[in-house]
C-alpha cells in the first residue's frame, strides 16, 4: 500500500508515574529528516526514538515533540546555597548599618536573590523510561502511518484514473497514425497529378512508406504502455516506491516528447498536449508519495 509523505499522529498516556505525550507531523522530503524537540534532560532518548521512527518511515521531513512529566514524585528538589545566602545577608546587614536604614532583613528580601536556590533533578532510570517512551511513540507513529495510508489511497485512486487516460490517449495516437499516412498519400497523389499527367503510383507508395517510417510512434506508444503497466504494479506493491515512480514518470515524459516531435498532425498534437498534461499532473502527485 502506498503512503503519502504528509501525516500527523499523536498519543498521550500516563504510565508508571510518567505523563508522556508524543506528537509528530511530516511533509515532503527526498529523505528521512527528523527534527525532534524534547527537554535536554531526556537527550539520552534521542537515538532510540530516531531508530523507532525509521522502522515505520522511509521518507519525509518530520517534526516531533516529546513531553515527559513525572507525576508520582517530585522530579526536582530545591536546595539552599547556604554560604551564598549568608554572604547576601552579611552584605545587606553592612549596608543597613552603614547608612542607618530602618528596613528589616527578611526572608522575602533574601528570596529576591534567586541564585541562592539550587535545583537538583531526580535521576531517571534510563532503561525503564526508554521502554515506556518507545511504547507511547509506537502508538503515535501507528496513528501517523494510518493517516499516511489513507491519504495514499486517495492519491492512488487519482493516479489510476490518470493512467487510464494516458493509456487511452496512447491508443488514440496509434489509431491515428495510419490515417495520417493515408491523408499524406492522398495529398501527394493530388499534387503529383497537378504536375504530371500520369503520376507514378509506385513512387507515391514509396514516398508514403518513407513518410510513415518517419512519423511512426509505435515504439514510443508500446514503451509508454509498458511504463503504465510498471507504474500500476508499483502502486499495488508495499514499501516506499516514490523514487521509483518518479523515475518511471521521467521515462513516460520522454516518450510523450518524442511522440510530439514526430507528429505532423493537428489532431495528434492535441492528444500529445493532453498526454503531457496528464503526465505532469502525475509527476506532481507522486512528489507526495513515500
Order of alpha helices (4+ residues) and beta strands (2+ residues): beta-beta-beta-alpha-beta-beta-alpha-alpha-beta-alpha-alpha-alpha-alpha-alpha
